[in-house]
Amino acid sequence: MNADRRPEAGDVKSRQAEWSRAPERSNLLALRVICWIAIQCGRPLTRLILHPIALYFLLFSPTPRRHIKRYLFRVIGPKAGWGDGYRLLHAFASTVLDRLYFLRGRLDLFDIRVYGNEPVEAETNAGRGAFMLGAHVGSFEAVGAATNRSPTPERLRPAMLMYPDNAQQINAVLDAISLPGLRPHIIALGRPHSMLDLRDWLDSGGLAGLLADRTLAGPEEAGQQRGSTIELSFLGKPALFNDGPFRLAALLRRKVFFMAGLYAGGARYDVLFEPLADFSERVTDPVERERRIRAALESYVARLEELCRAYPYNWFNFHDFWLEDSV
């Protein structure tokens, strides 16, 4: 296998959205058992079972292991080894477990440090909605917990734009154990009414969160998130990103903030909010509009790269991100 082979154009279209077609790797009984243990035994004891879980996936999931290895080589360097892969998987398992406690309101278990939330609060206090773009890095539930701790929680209402069909089992379990009002509102992408739901949510002053680091194959898969696929350098190698979220923000004339709930080990999470782009003013010149969208996407990718280097074990994209596998 030549891992550095650049994919042909025909390959790209069929493989960009491979992650969205992958079957859900969840066992409903196992999920329920882990949730029961977590609730009955508490976080410190339940965290002990994360070690064998992380080790199991490291040893017996060769495809995700291959993609994790490639990422770690780029973010850490050739010195990255099995220990780094285990540490990343353990961090991922930790954030999955902590989702349960966040959704049950157990913020007392965590040391959550919030940075840069003032501009987001100013926007929502003014009655305007905004986009919050993140990535499959860290924990969105940690971001939600940070908004719940805001001095104005009635106005900070995050909704998640997502494709719920490829995570039905875990979503069903989380819905069952969540306390009322703590499960984030979901706006399902790819539905006929998705755009109207999103517009109404933003007009009511809500925040629309979107993980923008996964590229979609085309309009038939993207639904309302149509856009151009652009190749940009990421961690030293070209990768494909979609500017659809920024086109959507420009269409609805909203500000865009970068968000990340980064797991820093133990019980600590660093939640970051940063202004990324301002599309609130109408731009009639199509050339200028395209320039602003491209600049916003480049800023997003640059910030994502910085966070990966600062928090290397928070990368939870376990698919062929750089499209290096042979067809």
PAKOLVEX-173126 format. One record per atom (N, C-alpha, C): residue in one letter; x, y, z. Coordinates in pm, whole numbers, plus 32768, in hexadecimal, padded with zeros to 4 digits. Layout:
// PAKOLVEX-173126
AXYZ
...
//
This chain:
// PAKOLVEX-173126
M80547F898000
M800080008000
M8058807C8000
N803880DA7FA7
N807F81587FA4
N802C81BF7FEF
A805281D9806B
A8000822F80C1
A800082C08095
D806482EA8045
D806E8375801D
D803083917F95
R7FEE832E7F58
R7FB283407ED6
R7F4083A57EDF
R7F3D84077E86
R7ECF84667E83
R7E5884267E3E
P7DE184317E77
P7D6D83F27E3C
P7D4484347DBA
E7D1083E37D5E
E7CD984197CE2
E7C5784617D00
A7C2D84B67CA0
A7BB485067CB4
A7B3B84AE7CCD
G7B33843E7C85
G7AC283E57C99
G7AC383A37D21
D7B3C838B7D56
D7B4583507DDB
D7B0D83AE7E45
V7B2C842F7E35
V7B0A84907E9C
V7A7484947EB3
K7A26849A7E48
K799684A67E56
K795A84307EA0
S799083B87E86
S795783407EC4
S7988832A7F52
R79F4836D7F79
R7A2F83517FFC
R7A2983C4805E
Q7A03843E8031
Q7A0084AF808C
Q79A284978101
A792E845D80E5
A78CA844B814E
A78C683BC8180
E793583758176
E793B82EA81A5
E791682E08237
W793E83448287
W792083428316
W788A8340832F
S783C838682D9
S77AC839082F3
S7762831082D1
R77A382B68280
R77638238825C
R779381C582B1
A77F781DF8306
A782E81738358
A77C7814583BD
P77BB80C083D3
P775B80908435
P778280BA84C1
E771E80D08514
E773780FA859D
E7774808785EB
R77E880A18628
R782C803A8675
R780380478707
S7788801E8723
S7755802587AC
S77067FA787C9
N77117F788844
N76C07F0A8874
N76647F4488DE
L75E17F3D88C4
L75827F82891A
L75887F4E89A9
L75967EC989BA
L759E7E928A41
L761A7EC58A88
A768C7EC78A42
A77087EF88A7F
A76FB7F8A8AA7
L76BC7FDA8A52
L76A980678A74
L765680778AF2
R75EC80288AFB
R759680328B71
R75DD80048BEE
V762E7F9C8BE2
V767A7F6A8C56
V76DC7FD48C86
I772380128C29
I778480788C4F
I773F80EF8C90
C76CB81178C58
C768081858C94
C765381618D22
W762780E68D35
W75FC80BC8DBB
W767180C18E1C
I76E4808D8DF3
I775A80908E49
I778081208E6B
A777B81778E05
A77A282028E1A
A774782468E7E
I76C7822D8E74
I7668826D8ECF
I767182338F5C
Q767F81B08F66
Q767E816F8FE8
Q770381789031
C777281748FE6
C77F6816A9024
C784381ED9025
G7819824D8FD5
G785D82CD8FD3
G78CE82D38F6E
R78FB834B8F54
R796083628EEC
R79E883248F0D
P7A2183358F84
P7AA782FE8F9C
P7AAF82678F86
L7A4C821C8FB8
L7A50818B8FA7
L7A3581638F16
T79D781A58ED7
T79B581828E4D
T7A29819D8DEF
R7A7982018E0C
R7AEB82208DB6
R7B4F81AC8DAF
L7B4C81548E11
L7BA980E28E0F
L7B8E80858D99
I7B11807C8D6F
I7AF380218CFF
I7B19805E8C79
L7B3C80DE8C78
L7B65811C8BFA
L7BEB80E68BC9
H7C3E80B88C25
H7CC280848BFD
H7CB580068BA7
P7C6C7FA18BD0
P7C5D7F2D8B77
P7C117F4E8AF6
I7BB37FAA8AFC
I7B6A7FD18A83
I7BC980118A1E
A7C1B806E8A4C
A7C7B80B089F2
A7CDF804C89BB
L7D0D7FF18A10
L7D6E7F8D89E3
L7D307F2F897C
Y7CB27F098992
Y7C6E7EB18933
Y7C687EF088A8
F7C3D7F6D88A1
F7C327FAE881E
F7CBB7FC687DF
L7D1F7FDD8831
L7DA67FEE87FA
L7DD87F6E87BA
L7DB87EFC87F7
L7DEC7E7C87C6
L7D977E3F8757
F7D147E55875C
F7CBB7E088704
F7C6A7E5E86A2
S7C917EDA868F
S7C507F30862B
S7CBC7F6685CC
P7CE87F13856D
P7D5C7F38851B
P7D457FB384C4
T7CCC7FC6848F
T7CB680398437
T7CBC80BC8483
P7C7080CD84F1
P7C808149853F
P7D0F815B8572
R7D5180EC8598
R7DDA80F685C9
R7E36812F855E
R7E23810584E0
R7E7581398473
R7E6381CF8461
H7DE681FD8469
H7DCC828B8459
H7DFF82DC84D0
I7DF382A48548
I7E2982E785BF
I7EC082F585B4
K7F01828D8583
K7F93828F8574
K7FBE82FD8515
R7F78830A84A5
R7F9B83728445
R7F8D83FD8482
Y7F1F840F84CA
Y7F0A8492850A
Y7F7884AF8570
L7F98844F85C6
L7FFB8466862F
L8085848085F5
F80A7843E8588
F812784598548
F813084EA8519
R80BD852184EF
R80BF85AA84BB
R80BC8612852B
V807685F48597
V806786588601
V80D7864F8667
I810D85D8867D
I817885C686DF
I81FF85AF869D
G820085608631
G827C854085EC
G829684AA85EC
P8303848085B0
P832283F085A6
P833183AA862C
K834683F68697
K835483B7871B
K82D083828751
A825F83A68712
A81DD83768741
A81D782DF873A
G81A5829F87A2
G81A1820E87A7
G811E81D987DE
W8120815A8807
W80A7811A8839
W8070816088B5
G80CB81938909
G809E81D98981
G804C82548960
D8074829A88F4
D8028831088CC
D7F9F82E98895
G7F9A827B884A
G7F19824C8818
G7EBD8225888A
Y7EF481E188EE
Y7EA381BB8962
Y7E72823789AC
R7EC9829989BC
R7EA383138A04
R7E32835C89BB
L7E37835F8938
L7DCD83A088EB
L7D49835688FB
L7D4D82D088F1
L7CD2828388FF
L7C99828D898D
H7CF0829489F0
H7CC082A48A79
H7C7F832D8A8C
A7CB983948A4E
A7C7B84188A55
A7BF284188A13
F7BE783D289A2
F7B6683C8895D
F7B00838189B5
A7B28831089F1
A7ACE82C78A49
A7AA6831D8AC2
S7B02836E8AF3
S7AE383C58B65
S7A78842B8B40
T7A8484678AC9
T7A2084CA8AA2
T7998848A8A8A
V7996840E8A56
V791783C88A43
V78D583AD8ACA
L7924837F8B2C
L78ED83678BB1
L78BB83E98BF0
D790984528BE1
D78E484D18C21
D7866850D8BE4
R784584E78B69
R77C785178B2F
R775284F78B8C
L775684818BC6
L76E984568C1E
L76DB84B58C95
Y774D84D68CD3
Y7748852C8D49
Y772185BC8D25
F775185EC8CB1
F772886718C85
F769186778C72
L765B860D8C34
L75CC860C8C15
L757685F28C90
R75B385CA8CFC
R756985BB8D7A
R758386308DDA
G75C586988DA6
G75D987118DF4
G764387088E5F
R769C86A68E58
R770286938EC0
R777E86E78EA2
L776D87688E97
L77DE87C08E7A
L783D87CA8EF0
D780E87A18F66
D786487A48FDB
D78D987438FD1
L78D086E48F75
L793A86818F65
L79B086B58F13
F799F872B8ED5
F7A0187568E72
F7A3B87DF8E92
D7AB387F28E5D
D7AF588748E60
D7AEC88AD8DD2
I7A8588FE8DBA
I7A6C89348D36
I7A9D89C58D32
R7AFB89E08CDA
R7B348A658CCC
R7B088A9F8C45
V7AC58B0F8C48
V7A898B498BD1
V7AD78BC58BA8
Y7AF58BCE8B27
Y7B418C3F8AF2
Y7AF78C798A79
G7AEA8CFD8A78
G7AB68D428A02
G7A218D3D89EF
N79D38D248A59
N79428D178A4A
N78FA8D9D8A42
E793F8E0C8A65
E78FA8E8D8A6A
E78C08EB889E3
P79078EAB8972
P78CA8ED388F3
P784F8E8188CE
V78508E0088F2
V77DB8DAD88D5
V77658DDB8929
E777C8DF689A9
E77108E2489FF
E76DB8EAC89D2
A77348F0489A2
A77078F868972
A76AC8F7788FA
E76CB8F1888A2
E76798F03882B
E75F08ECD8850
T75EC8E6C88A7
T756B8E3188CD
T751A8E8E8926
N755D8EDD897C
N75148F3C89D0
N74CF8FA7897C
A75068FBF8905
A74C9901F88A9
A74568FE1885A
G743A8F608873
G73CB8F1D8830
G73EC8EE887A8
R746E8EDE8788
R74978EAA8706
R74D28E1F8716
G74B38DC586BD
G74F08D4286BE
G75778D478679
A75C58CDE8689
A76498CD7864C
A766E8C458634
F76CD8C3285DA
F77048BAE85C0
F777D8B97861A
M778A8B1D864C
M78018AF48695
M78398A79864E
L78AD8A8A8611
L78EA8A1D85C5
L795889DB8617
G794D895A8622
G79B3890C8667
G79E7889E860E
A7A188834864C
A7A4F87C38603
A7A408749865B
H7A6186D48623
H7A6186598673
H7AE1865786C7
V7AED86BD8717
V7B5E86D18771
V7B2386F487FA
G7B4086A2885E
G7B0C86BE88E2
G7A79869888EF
S7A2E86E7893A
S79A586C48961
S79468738894B
F78DD872188F9
F7876878888E9
F782687978969
E7812872989B5
E77C887318A32
E780D878D8A97
A789387948A92
A78DA87F28AE9
A78B988828AC2
V78AA889B8A41
V788189208A13
V77F4893E8A47
G779A88DB8A3C
G771488EE8A70
G771289088B06
A776A88C38B4F
A777188DA8BDF
A779F89678BFD
A77FB899A8BAB
A782B8A238BBF
A77BB8A888BA8
T77668A708B46
T76F68ACC8B2F
T76918AC48B9F
N76808A4E8BDB
N76238A418C4B
N76538A8D8CC7
R76D68AA28CCF
R770E8AEB8D41
R77108B818D2A
S76E28BAD8CB5
S76E58C3A8C94
S768B8C8A8CF1
P76AB8D0B8D0A
P76518D5F8D5B
P75C98D738D1A
T75BF8D5C8C98
T753F8D6D8C52
T751B8CEB8C0B
P75078C7C8C54
P74F08BFB8C15
P74708BF58BC5
E740E8C4E8BE5
E73928C488B99
E73A68C758B09
R74118CC08AEE
R74288CF18A67
R748E8C9A8A1C
L74E58C588A62
L75498C048A21
L750C8B7A8A0A
R74D08B688996
R74898AEC8976
R74CE8AAA8900
P75298A4F8918
P756E8A0F88A8
P751C899F886B
A751A899B87E8
A74E1892B879D
A755088ED874B
M7548886C8734
M75AE882686E8
M75768803865E
L75BA883085F6
L75988808856E
L75E487878551
M759D871C8532
M75E1869D8523
M758D863D84D0
Y75CE85CF84A9
Y758B855F8468
Y757584F584D4
P74FD84EB850C
P74E78492857E
P74DD83FF8559
D74D083DD84DA
D74B2835384B5
D752682F384CE
N75A4832484CD
N761482C884DE
N764282BE856F
A75EE82EE85CE
A760E82DE865C
A758C82CB86AA
Q7532827A8674
Q74AD826E86AF
Q74B182298736
Q750481C38745
Q7505817787C1
Q753581CC8837
I75A7820B8825
I75DD825A8895
I758682D388AF
N754A830E8847
N74EF837E885E
N7474835388AC
A744082DB8890
A73CC82A988D9
A73EE8296896D
V7463825F898A
V748B824B8A15
V749D82D18A5C
L74E083308A1A
L74F783B28A58
L747583FD8A6F
D741883F08A12
D7396842F8A26
D735083F68AA2
A736283748AB8
A731E83328B28
A7356835C8BB0
I73D883778BB6
I741583948C38
I7426842A8C52
S740E847F8BEE
S7424850E8BFF
S73B6854C8C54
L73DC85B08CA3
L737A85FE8CEB
L7334865E8C8B
P72B786818CA5
P726D86DC8C4C
P72B787608C39
G72C487888BBB
G730188088B9B
G739788048B89
L73D887958BAA
L746A878E8B9E
L7498874D8B1C
R744287028ADA
R746686C98A58
R745A873889F0
P74C4875289A3
P74BC87C08943
P745087A788DA
H7411881388B2
H73AF880B8846
H73F587DE87C6
I73B68785877B
I73F1875186FF
I73A487878688
I73ED87C18629
I73B587E585A7
I73F187848543
A739F872A8512
A73CE86BF84BA
A73EC86F6842F
L746486DE83FE
L748987068377
L7455869F8313
G744986CC8297
G741F8673822D
G738A865A8228
R733C86AD826C
R72AA86A0826B
R726F8714821B
P71F6870281E2
P71BA876F8195
P71A587F081E4
H718E87E38266
H7171885982B9
H71EA888C8306
S7262885682EB
S72D88879833A
S72F6890E8337
M72F1894C82C1
M731289D982B7
M72AF8A308302
L722E8A1082FB
L71CA8A5E8343
L71DC8A5183D9
D71F789D68407
D720E89C18497
D72868A1284C7
L72F08A108478
L73698A5A849E
L734F8AEF84A2
R730B8B24843D
R72EF8BB38439
R729B8BDD84B0
D72348B8F84D0
D71DE8BB18541
D722C8BAE85C4
W72848B4C85D2
W72D38B41864C
W732E8BBA865D
L73718BE285F2
L73C98C5685F9
L737B8CD68611
D73098CE485D1
D72B78D5C85E4
D72858D6A8672
S727B8CFA86BA
S72508D008745
S72C48D1887A6
G733C8D2E876F
G73B18D4987C2
G74008CCE87E9
G73E48C5C87AA
G742C8BE187CA
G74B48BDA8786
L75098B8487B9
L758D8B698780
L75888AE78731
A75C18AE786BC
A75C38A708667
A76508A398661
G766589C586A0
G76E9898786A3
G76F789218633
L776B892085F4
L778488C68583
L7815889B8586
L782D88198578
L78B587E5856F
L78DB87E484DB
A7935883D84B5
A794B885C8428
A79C9881D83EF
D79FC87B3842D
D7A78877883FD
D7A6386F983AC
R79E886DB8387
R79CF86658335
R7990869182B1
T79CC86668245
T79A4869281C0
T793986388188
L78D88675814A
L7868862C8110
L787B861A807A
A783B85B08045
A7854858B7FBA
A781185E87F57
G779E861D7F75
G775A86707F14
G76CE86907F43
P768086D97EF1
P75FB87047F1C
P75A086927F46
E75B0861B7F07
E755885AE7F2B
E7573857B7FB7
E75EB85927FED
E760A85698075
E760585E080D4
A7624865480A1
A763386C780F9
A75AF87038124
G754586EB80D7
G74C6872880FB
G74D387BF80F5
Q74C48800816A
Q74C88891816D
Q755688C68179
Q75B88871818E
Q764188A081A1
Q768E8892811E
R766088D080B5
R76A388C98035
R7714892E8031
G777F890B7FF0
G77F089657FE7
G785B89297F8F
S78C9896F7F89
S793989447F36
S799E88F87F8B
T79D888937F50
T7A44884A7F92
T7AC8888B7F6D
I7B1588B07FD2
I7B9088FB7FBE
I7C0288B18000
E7C7288A57FBB
E7CE988637FF0
E7D4288CA8033
L7D5D88B480B4
L7DB2890D8101
L7E1888BA814E
S7E8A88F78168
S7EF188B281B6
S7EC488A78247
F7ECD882D827C
F7EA788148307
F7F0987B28343
L7F5187DE83A8
L7FB9878E83E9
L8020875F8383
G804187B68326
G80AD879B82C7
G8087874B824D
K8008872A823B
K7FDE86DC81C8
K7F56870E8197
P7F3F87138113
P7EBF874380E0
P7E4B86EE8112
A7DE087328139
A7D6686EF8164
A7CEF873C812B
L7C7E86FA8122
L7C07873580E6
L7BA987698151
F7B7C87E4813E
F7B1B88238197
F7AA9885C8144
N7A36886A8184
N79BF889C8140
N799B89268176
D79818985811C
D795E8A0C8149
D78C88A1E815C
G787C89B18159
G77EC89B98168
G77BE8A0181E6
P77F889E6825C
P77CB8A2E82D4
P77DA8AC582C8
F78458AF28287
F78598B828279
F77FB8BBE8211
R77DC8B7381A9
R77788BA28149
R76EF8BAD818C
L76D28B4F81E4
L76538B53822C
L764D8BCD8287
A76BD8BE982CC
A76C28C5F8323
A76B58CDF82D2
A76F48CE2825C
A76E98D588206
A765C8D6981D1
L761B8CFA81AF
L75928CFF817D
L75338D3581E7
L75478D098264
L74EF8D3282D2
L75228DAE831B
R75968DE282ED
R75D08E5E8321
R75E38E5983B8
R763B8DFE83E1
R76578DE9846F
R76ED8DEF8489
K770F8E098506
K77998DFF8531
K77BC8D6D8549
V783D8D4E853D
V786D8CC68551
V78DA8CC885BC
F78CC8C6E861D
F79308C5F8686
F796B8BD38680
F79EA8BCB86A0
F7A2B8B4986AF
F7A118B19873D
M79F38A98874B
M79DA8A6087D1
M7A2A89DF87E0
A7A5289C38859
A7A9689448877
A7A8C8929890C
G7A6888AD892E
G7A68888089B9
G7AD7881989C8
L7B4C884389EB
L7BC587F189E6
L7BDE87A98A69
Y7BF287258A60
Y7C0C86D48AD6
Y7C9F86E08AFB
A7CBA87108B74
A7D4387288BA1
A7D7286C18C05
G7D2886518C11
G7D5085E78C6D
G7D0A85F18CF3
G7CF8857E8D34
G7CB7857D8DB6
G7C2885AE8DAB
A7C0886178DF5
A7B8286508DF4
A7B7F86D98DB2
R7BE786FF8D6C
R7BF287878D37
R7BCC878E8CA4
Y7B7F87F78C84
Y7B5E88188BFA
Y7B7A88AD8BE4
D7BB988CC8B73
D7BCE89568B4A
D7B6D89748AD8
V7B0F89CE8AF2
V7AA989F28A8F
V7ACE8A798A53
L7ADD8A7A89CE
L7B0A8AF28988
L7AA08B248928
F7A8C8BA88927
F7A3A8BEB88C3
F7A8D8C5A8885
E7A8D8C628800
E7ADA8CC987BD
E7A8D8CFB8743
P7A878D81872D
P7A4A8DB486B3
P7A958D818638
L7A4B8D5285D6
L7A888D18855F
L7A668D6784E1
A79EA8D9184D1
A79C08DDC845A
A79408E27847A
D792C8E948432
D78B48EE68445
D78708EF783BD
F78018EB083AC
F77B38EBA8331
F77308F048349
S77298F5283B5
S76AB8F9383D7
S768490018376
E76E6903B8331
E76C890A182CE
E76BD90638244
R765C909281F8
R7646905C8172
R76B4908A8114
V76E9902C80C7
V775190498064
V7717902B7FDA
T770B90917F88
T76CE90807F04
T773290567E99
D77B290757EAF
D781890517E4D
D78398FBD7E5C
P781B8F697DF8
P78358ED87E05
P78C98EB77E16
V79218F067DDA
V79B08EEC7DEA
V79DB8F027E7A
E79AD8F6F7EB5
E79CF8F8D7F40
E79928F257F9D
R79188EF97F7F
R78D88E927FD2
R79298E117FCE
E79568DE97F58
E79A78D6F7F4E
E7A2C8D7E7F98
R7A668DF67F91
R7AE58E0D7FD7
R7AD28DFE806D
R7A648E3480A1
R7A4C8E2C8131
R7A318D9D815D
I79E88D53810D
I79CD8CC88130
I7A4E8C788130
R7AA28C8D80CB
R7B228C4580C5
R7B7B8C6B813C
A7B7F8CED815D
A7BD18D1981CE
A7BA08CDD8251
A7B1C8CD48261
A7AE58C9A82DC
A7B098C0782E7
L7B008BBD8278
L7B258B2F827B
L7BB98B1D829B
E7C0E8B708260
E7C9D8B66827C
E7CBB8B85830E
S7C748BE68347
S7C878C0583D5
S7C5B8B90842D
Y7BEE8B508407
Y7BBD8ADB8451
Y7C258A6B8450
V7C5A8A4C83DC
V7CBB89E083D0
V7D3B8A01841E
A7D678A7E8415
A7DE08AA6845E
A7DCD8A9984F5
R7D588AC18526
R7D3E8AB785B6
R7D338A2685E0
L7CF489D4858D
L7CE8894685AC
L7D72890685B7
E7DCB892A855C
E7E5388F38561
E7E9B891D85E1
E7E8A899C8608
E7ECA89CB8683
E7E99897D86FD
L7E1789628702
L7DE189198775
L7E0E88878775
C7E1B884B8700
C7E4C87C186F9
C7EDA87B8872F
R7F2A881A8711
R7FB588188744
R7FB9883587DA
A7F5F8888880B
A7F5C88A98899
A7F1C883A88ED
Y7EB887F588B2
Y7E71878788F5
Y7E70870E8898
P7EE386CD8884
P7EED8667881B
P7E9785EC8831
Y7E6B85D288AB
Y7E1F855788C6
Y7D88856F88C6
N7D5D85DF888C
N7CD085FF8883
N7C9785E987F7
W7CE485B1879C
W7CB9859C8712
W7C69851B870A
F7BE6852586EC
F7B8F84B086ED
F7B5484938662
N7BA184B185FA
N7B7F84898571
N7BC784068555
F7B818397855E
F7BBF8314854D
F7BA282DA84C3
H7B9D8331845D
H7B87830283D5
H7BF98338837D
D7BF0831C82FC
D7C5B833F829E
D7C5583D4827D
F7C81842782DA
F7C6F84B782CF
F7CBA84F18258
W7D3184C1823D
W7D8284F581CF
W7D7084A4814D
L7D128446814B
L7CF483F480D5
L7D7283B1809F
E7DB3836580F4
E7E31832480D0
E7E23828F80B2
D7DB6825280D8
D7DA981C380C3
D7D9981A4802E
S7DCA81318007
S7DBA81047F7E
S7D2880E17F67
V7CFC80F27EEC
V7C7480CD7EC7
V7C6F80367EAE
//
